[in-house]
């Protein structure tokens, strides 16, 4: 069964504490923009994880999405 929450697009506070805010909306927008400028790659596609492990690693700063090729400095 698929998780109803798109957790790869969700910030740690949503995943760990189910807290939603305008900041969590901004995070999701940023991940969506990353996806667009990386030619449709799935975010965090190389990570093997469970939802809680993923959230804890994001919260601690262990994982950041790399700058997509199409996201130039001018953009």
Long-range contacts (C-beta under 8 A, 24 or more apart in sequence): 3-51, 7-51, 7-54, 7-55, 8-42, 8-43, 8-44, 8-54, 9-43, 11-58, 12-55, 12-56, 12-58, 12-59, 13-59, 15-51, 15-52, 15-54, 15-55, 15-58, 16-52, 16-55, 16-56, 16-59, 31-65, 33-71, 34-65, 34-68, 34-71, 37-68, 37-69, 37-70, 37-71, 37-75, 38-68, 38-69, 38-70, 39-68, 39-69, 39-70, 41-68
